[in-house]
Amino acid sequence: MGRVVCQLGGSLKYRVYSHPVDMRKSFRGLTGIVHSEIERQLSPEDVYVFVGKNRRILKLLHREGHDIVYEKVGRCLFSQA
């Protein structure tokens, strides 16, 4: 059985980045977007949501204590609102 790496809940603030992102970016590249383009710092209260250019991949970026955790969700098609 695998271990739980990240638990996300309703008490967190989910911040969706409004531009499509190149999903080849690692957590460092996504953190760079948070710092330079969104002009925020990662905090344990926030989850940053990034959607790929083809809308088939979603990445979540979250800080837990001193660790930065990111999760890739794929094989879905997310519609544009």
N, C-alpha and C positions, 0 to 999 in steps of 0.2 A: 504494500500500500504506500502511495506517495505522501509526502508531507505537504501541509498547507503552507504556501509561501506568503500569500497576501489575502487578507479578508477585507472586503469592501462592503460598506453598509450605507444605510440611509442617512446617517448623521454626517456624512462627508459632503463637501461641495464638489460637484462635478462640473469642470470647466471645459467646454468643448471648443477646440481651436477651429476657427471658421474657414480655414483654407485647407485644401488637400495637401497631404504631406507625402514625400518620397519615403516609402516604408522600408527602404534599405537603411534608414537612419537607426542608429543604436540608441540606447537610453541617453548617452552623452549628447548626441545630436538633438534629441527631443528636449533634453534639459536646456540646451542652448537656445532652442525656440522659446521656451518658457522665460528664460532670462532676457534675451535680446528683443524678441518681438512682442511677447505678452507683457514684458517688464514686471515680472513677479518672481518671487523666490519659491522654491518647492517647500511645502509645509505639510505636516501630518493631517491637516484638515482638508486638503485639496486633492482631487484626482483630476489629472489632465487627460483629455480624450482627444486622440488624433485619428483621422480617417484618411486612408490611402487615396491616391488619385483615381483609382478605378472603383472605389467604394466597396471593395471586397475584403479589406483588412482594416482592423481597428486596433489601436494600441492604447493602453492605459498606463499612465505614469503616476506614481504615488510615492511619497516619502514615508517610511516607517522607522522612526527613531533616527539612527545614523545611516540607515540603508535606503537606497533608491530601488524601488521595485517596478518592473514594467511587465505587462502581460500582452501578448499578441492574440487577437481573436480573428480567425479567418474563416473562409468558406461560407460567407454570408454576403448578401448584397444589401447594402444600406441605401435607402432611398434619400434623395435630396429633398429637403423641405422648402 
